[in-house]
């Protein structure tokens, strides 16, 4: 809690020194961090492989959009109702995660990955089936109130967005950090390591796996809702299967099973598109080549990064930093005499 308070104060001060675009990037990192932290708990601590977290983020995002638009139509678009919309997005996603988790608890390995993969494909397709409500591929706008008047008439809206997203991410990390250090967190690790031994120890394996999926889904729903607030619109293209793959690769590169690794993964998810655009601008390929590279170059760079990290640092970025810290500590340790 103390670390979260210090980090929150530092980030709130930092937003005052950043330009609007950097504040928007910081807010995007915070939104992705909610999803990567939840996926870390599910995959890294409980051993359940999910390829459908992009769809769970879409569930939270569309719930926030529909709620905000309904409030605007009712003449209540005030900023105070945004918390209600985000909370409702988490609740709906938790309900969806409970249903998926109940089915996933009966599956293992590639079968579990196949079910979550089907979810990643089906959920965006529902926007076409219910186009009257979800507006198909065009998506939905998200009606949002401006920053509170108490902050001043010229307060940058991007800084306000960053405050909202950072607050959500810090609350998520505090809750997950306490959860993973509790008895439930030990149950997660026990089920991941050996289900038979966990059953002999009196742990209800199926219930633990469903609860892990529910917690992870709630985090993904909050992340998707925050992304909807940042973009002020939602569309199925923003939550495609590629996003689910990115989320999984991000937590592996950052450090599987570590909340700090989830932070590195979220940073990578935002830094990768920027690096891709920089490379494209430097190379300046022909229009036909640039069109083919669009969308594929990011995935290729992500894949290459994943391979390099797995060879050079199997524990991810956080594992590499941990080993470096131990090495420096061993070199600077003062020997004690007898």
C-alpha positions in Angstrom: 0.0 0.0 0.0 2.8 2.4 0.9 4.6 1.6 -2.4 1.3 2.3 -4.3 0.8 5.6 -2.6 4.4 6.7 -3.3 4.1 5.6 -6.9 0.7 7.4 -7.3 2.1 10.7 -5.9 5.1 10.4 -8.2 3.0 9.6 -11.3 0.5 12.4 -10.5 3.4 14.9 -10.3 4.9 13.4 -13.5 1.7 14.0 -15.4 2.0 17.8 -14.8 5.4 17.8 -16.5 4.4 15.7 -19.5 2.9 16.9 -22.8 -0.6 15.7 -23.6 0.5 12.9 -26.0 2.8 11.5 -23.3 0.0 11.6 -20.8 -2.2 9.7 -23.2 0.6 7.1 -23.6 1.0 6.8 -19.8 -2.8 6.3 -19.4 -2.7 3.6 -22.1 0.1 1.8 -20.3 -2.0 1.9 -17.1 -5.0 0.5 -18.9 -3.0 -2.4 -20.4 -1.4 -3.0 -17.0 -4.8 -3.9 -15.6 -5.2 -6.6 -18.2 -1.6 -7.9 -18.1 -1.6 -8.1 -14.3 -4.8 -10.1 -14.3 -3.4 -12.4 -17.0 -0.3 -12.8 -15.0 -2.3 -14.2 -12.1 -4.2 -16.6 -14.4 -1.3 -17.9 -16.5 1.7 -17.2 -14.4 0.4 -18.2 -11.0 -2.3 -20.6 -11.8 -1.0 -22.1 -15.1 -4.2 -21.6 -17.2 -3.4 -20.5 -20.7 -5.9 -17.9 -22.1 -6.0 -16.6 -25.6 -9.2 -14.7 -25.1 -8.4 -11.8 -22.9 -8.8 -9.4 -25.7 -12.4 -10.4 -25.9 -12.8 -9.9 -22.1 -11.4 -6.4 -22.5 -13.9 -5.8 -25.3 -16.7 -6.9 -22.9 -15.7 -4.3 -20.4 -15.2 -1.6 -23.1 -18.6 -2.1 -24.7 -20.3 -2.2 -21.3 -18.8 1.2 -20.4 -19.7 2.6 -23.8 -23.4 1.4 -23.5 -23.7 2.7 -19.9 -22.1 6.1 -20.7 -24.3 6.5 -23.7 -27.4 5.6 -21.8 -26.6 8.1 -19.1 -26.0 10.8 -21.7 -29.4 10.0 -23.3 -30.9 10.3 -19.8 -29.4 13.7 -19.4 -26.8 12.5 -16.8 -23.4 12.6 -18.5 -21.6 13.8 -15.4 -18.1 12.6 -14.6 -19.3 11.1 -11.3 -21.2 8.4 -13.3 -17.9 7.3 -14.9 -17.0 5.3 -11.8 -20.4 3.6 -12.1 -19.8 2.7 -15.7 -16.4 1.3 -15.0 -17.7 -0.8 -12.0 -20.5 -2.1 -14.2 -18.0 -3.1 -16.9 -16.0 -5.0 -14.3 -19.1 -6.8 -13.0 -20.3 -7.8 -16.5 -16.8 -9.1 -17.4 -16.6 -11.0 -14.1 -19.9 -12.7 -14.9 -18.6 -13.6 -18.4 -15.3 -14.8 -16.8 -17.2 -17.1 -14.4 -19.0 -18.8 -17.3 -15.8 -19.2 -19.3 -13.9 -20.3 -16.2 -16.4 -22.9 -15.3 -15.9 -24.5 -18.7 -12.1 -23.9 -18.7 -11.7 -25.7 -15.3 -12.6 -28.9 -17.0 -10.0 -28.6 -19.7 -6.3 -28.7 -19.9 -3.5 -27.7 -22.3 -4.4 -27.1 -25.9 -8.1 -27.8 -25.2 -8.2 -24.8 -22.8 -6.3 -22.7 -25.3 -8.9 -23.7 -27.9 -11.9 -22.6 -25.8 -10.4 -19.2 -25.0 -9.4 -18.8 -28.7 -13.0 -19.4 -29.7 -14.0 -16.7 -27.2 -11.6 -14.3 -28.8 -13.1 -14.9 -32.2 -16.8 -15.1 -31.2 -17.1 -12.0 -29.0 -16.0 -9.4 -31.6 -18.3 -11.2 -34.1 -21.3 -10.5 -31.8 -21.0 -6.9 -32.8 -22.2 -7.8 -36.3 -25.0 -10.1 -35.0 -26.3 -7.4 -32.7 -25.5 -4.5 -35.0 -28.6 -2.6 -33.9 -27.1 -2.2 -30.4 -23.4 -2.5 -31.0 -23.2 -0.8 -34.4 -21.2 -3.6 -36.1 -17.7 -2.7 -37.4 -18.2 1.0 -37.0 -18.3 0.6 -33.2 -19.8 3.0 -30.6 -18.8 6.5 -29.4 -18.3 6.9 -25.7 -20.0 10.0 -24.3 -17.8 11.5 -21.5 -18.0 14.6 -19.4 -15.0 17.0 -19.4 -12.6 17.3 -16.5 -14.1 18.5 -13.3 -14.6 22.3 -13.1 -12.6 22.4 -9.8 -9.4 21.6 -11.8 -9.8 24.8 -13.8 -11.3 25.7 -17.3 -8.0 24.9 -19.1 -7.0 21.7 -17.4 -5.7 19.3 -20.0 -8.1 16.5 -20.6 -5.3 14.0 -21.3 -3.9 14.6 -17.8 -7.4 13.9 -16.4 -7.5 10.7 -18.4 -4.0 9.7 -17.1 -5.2 10.3 -13.5 -8.2 8.0 -14.0 -6.2 5.2 -15.6 -3.3 5.4 -13.2 -5.7 5.2 -10.2 -7.4 2.2 -11.7 -4.0 0.5 -12.4 -2.7 1.2 -8.9 -5.8 -0.2 -7.2 -5.6 -3.3 -9.4 -2.0 -3.9 -8.4 -2.6 -3.4 -4.7 -5.5 -5.8 -4.7 -3.6 -8.4 -6.8 -0.4 -8.0 -4.7 -2.4 -8.7 -1.5 -4.3 -11.5 -3.1 -1.3 -13.4 -4.4 0.4 -13.2 -1.0 -2.7 -14.6 0.8 -3.8 -18.2 1.2 -5.7 -18.0 -2.1 -2.4 -17.0 -3.8 -0.7 -20.0 -2.3 -3.6 -22.2 -3.5 -3.1 -20.8 -7.0 0.6 -21.8 -7.0 -0.2 -25.2 -5.5 -2.7 -26.0 -8.3 -0.3 -24.8 -10.9 2.6 -27.0 -9.7 0.7 -30.2 -9.0 -3.0 -30.7 -9.0 -2.9 -34.1 -7.4 -0.8 -32.8 -4.5 -3.1 -29.8 -4.2 -6.2 -32.1 -3.9 -4.4 -34.2 -1.3 -3.8 -31.0 0.7 -7.5 -30.2 0.7 -7.6 -27.6 -2.0 -10.6 -27.5 -4.3 -8.9 -27.4 -7.6 -11.9 -26.6 -9.8 -13.1 -23.7 -7.5 -9.6 -22.3 -7.4 -9.3 -22.3 -11.2 -12.7 -20.7 -11.7 -11.9 -18.0 -9.1 -8.5 -17.3 -10.8 -10.4 -16.8 -14.1 -12.9 -14.5 -12.5 -10.2 -12.3 -10.9 -8.3 -12.2 -14.2 -11.5 -11.4 -16.2 -12.4 -8.5 -13.8 -9.0 -7.0 -14.3 -9.3 -7.3 -18.1 -12.8 -5.7 -18.0 -11.4 -2.7 -16.1 -8.5 -2.4 -18.6 -11.0 -2.5 -21.5 -13.2 0.1 -19.9 -10.3 2.4 -19.4 -9.3 2.0 -23.0 -12.8 2.9 -24.0 -12.5 6.1 -21.9 -9.1 7.0 -23.4 -10.2 6.4 -27.1 -13.7 7.7 -26.5 -14.9 5.0 -28.8 -15.0 1.2 -29.0 -14.9 -1.0 -32.1 -14.3 -4.8 -32.6 -11.1 -4.0 -34.5 -9.5 -2.7 -31.3 -10.0 -6.0 -29.5 -9.1 -8.5 -32.1 -7.3 -11.9 -31.7 -4.0 -10.1 -32.2 -4.6 -8.2 -29.0 -5.0 -11.4 -27.0 -1.8 -12.7 -28.5 0.0 -9.5 -27.6 -1.2 -9.7 -24.0 0.1 -13.2 -23.7 3.5 -12.5 -25.2 3.8 -9.3 -23.2 3.5 -11.1 -19.8 6.0 -13.8 -21.0 8.5 -11.1 -22.1 8.0 -9.1 -19.0 8.3 -12.0 -16.6 5.7 -14.7 -16.2 4.3 -14.9 -12.7 5.4 -11.5 -11.6 3.3 -8.3 -11.3 6.4 -6.3 -12.0 6.8 -8.3 -15.2 3.2 -7.3 -16.1 4.3 -3.7 -15.9 7.2 -4.3 -18.3 4.7 -6.1 -20.6 2.3 -3.1 -20.5 5.1 -0.7 -21.3 6.1 -2.9 -24.3 2.5 -3.0 -25.6 2.6 0.8 -25.9 6.2 1.2 -27.0 6.0 -1.4 -29.8 3.6 0.6 -32.1 5.7 3.7 -31.5 8.9 1.8 -32.4 7.2 0.3 -35.5 6.2 3.7 -36.8 9.7 5.0 -36.2 11.2 2.1 -38.1 8.8 2.6 -41.0 9.5 6.4 -41.1 13.3 5.7 -41.2 13.1 3.1 -43.9 10.4 4.9 -45.9 9.2 1.9 -47.9 7.1 2.1 -51.0 3.3 2.5 -50.4 2.6 -1.1 -51.4 5.2 -2.5 -49.1 4.1 -0.1 -46.3 0.6 -1.4 -46.6 1.7 -5.0 -46.2 3.9 -4.1 -43.2 1.0 -2.3 -41.5 -0.1 -4.5 -38.6 2.3 -7.3 -39.5 5.5 -5.6 -38.6 4.4 -5.1 -35.0 3.6 -8.8 -34.6 6.9 -9.7 -36.3 8.9 -7.5 -33.9 7.0 -8.8 -30.9 7.7 -12.4 -32.0 11.4 -11.7 -32.5 11.6 -10.0 -29.1 9.9 -13.0 -27.5 12.4 -15.4 -29.0 15.4 -13.3 -28.0 14.2 -12.9 -24.5 13.4 -16.6 -24.1 17.0 -17.4 -25.2 18.8 -14.7 -23.3 16.6 -14.4 -20.3 14.0 -17.2 -19.8 12.6 -15.4 -16.7 11.7 -12.4 -18.8 12.8 -8.8 -18.2 12.0 -9.0 -14.5 13.9 -12.2 -14.1 16.9 -10.6 -15.8 16.7 -7.6 -13.5 16.4 -9.9 -10.5 19.5 -11.8 -11.5 21.4 -8.6 -12.1 20.4 -7.3 -8.6 21.6 -10.5 -7.0 24.9 -10.3 -8.9 25.4 -6.7 -7.8 24.5 -7.5 -4.3 26.9 -10.4 -4.2 29.8 -8.3 -5.5 29.2 -5.5 -3.0 28.5 -7.7 0.0 30.9 -7.0 2.8 32.6 -10.2 4.1 32.2 -10.7 7.8 35.1 -11.9 9.9 35.0 -14.6 12.5 
